[in-house]
Amino acid sequence: MIFLEGNMNLDGLIFLILAIMLGPAILLAIIGLAVRKKNKKAAKVLFILAAVYVIISLGVCGGMMV
């Protein structure tokens, strides 16, 4: 009967989708900042991966949220 009721709170689902959208990109950016002094090329690759991940995740997860 719980599934048939219409007053469900889905705030946790929105936070989960936001965490999937932005979490790995933030983690890649932090790792890129940590690696930047030793290896600039690897840091640049990590920053590019973070940017691509954000662009793709905003499209996929953003489409799910609409």
C-alpha positions, 0 to 999 in steps of 0.5 A, spaced: 500 500 500 505 504 501 507 504 493 500 506 491 500 513 496 502 519 492 505 523 498 512 520 497 518 524 499 524 524 494 529 529 496 534 523 497 533 521 490 535 528 488 541 528 492 543 522 490 543 524 482 547 530 484 552 526 487 553 522 481 553 528 477 558 532 480 562 527 485 567 524 480 568 530 477 570 534 483 574 528 485 578 528 479 579 535 479 582 534 487 586 529 484 589 533 479 590 539 483 594 534 488 598 531 482 599 538 478 606 540 481 609 533 480 606 531 473 603 537 469 601 533 463 597 528 468 594 533 471 591 536 465 588 530 463 585 529 469 582 536 469 579 534 462 576 528 464 573 532 470 570 537 465 568 531 460 564 527 465 561 534 468 558 535 461 556 528 459 553 527 466 549 534 466 546 531 459 544 524 462 542 525 469 539 532 467 535 529 462 533 524 468 531 529 473 526 533 468 
